[in-house]
């Protein structure tokens, strides 16, 4: 076994000891097919199969009905959903796994069909010109409703209530999904946020919503059980158009996060080539490792080789894997054995079936057969 790899070293994250530095990234899988968006038995099996990771981060789970933006995605805002997740955490803990839930609000990346005909909420009435995945397939987004100050306060409380439910469900911690063009990212972005009150204008004001939410959820979970996910170089995806203020805004946010004793900061490398965009950064880990003093998790497109290297080079502490974890439920074991990686079936990423979800075999099963 090839065990002398940085990825396979144990790691102390706050008061949690992770058995390795391999993290399963949060991935929308659209398997909550019941009418109440409750996790089911196949969610239990899916996460339990992958409990060999040092840390599992669940798919984004909406904090309220108003937060929904895609079909068949689970929530964490009702008793029934909380009970469904409780079975998932129990299954993971039986395998000595650790699991955080990603708290999610889609904001304007949504559609009136999810809100009884009402407009989705967003920082400002600016159409992202993107698409939402509805019961009728992918549909164009609409111009959202600009949130009132009362609606912002209510949404902050929804995150706190979701954190309370997450604790009741037995999660080891929570991740705030402040990335990928969803509600928090919409507040950060000058093109999406044209407000002139305390939540708009300056970078400090545009970041205020995140820190207001952090102040509330840390009353539920200690700071070292809270993660934050950001995508500083997102551009021309999920309705986000970066500006010359984008990187300075994220610099401000990340440096201010040093004031918190977070479980981790979860950053994504660029989704697209931004080398020709002068005001964006191509190598996120290298830029923010010197700026962020806590545990840094990096994501997007890493392999066994590049994951080991980014830790060895001290640019990150943890590496989150997405697609590789879909088709390789025993990913850390495969790394240890230097085993080949199974291919994923992209056609089944967002299907409502067991196929492409819980039917990928472990490596031992493939060689035994």
Beta strands, then each sheet from edge to edge (+ up, - down):
strand 1: 11-13
strand 2: 16-18
strand 3: 22-24
strand 4: 55-62
strand 5: 99-104
strand 6: 121-122
strand 7: 131-134
strand 8: 137-140
strand 9: 145-146
strand 10: 173-177
strand 11: 226-230
strand 12: 264-268
strand 13: 296-299
strand 14: 318-321
sheet 1: 1+ 2-
sheet 2: 3+ 4+ 5+ 10+ 11+ 12+ 13+ 14+ 3+
sheet 3: 6+ 9+
sheet 4: 7+ 8-
end
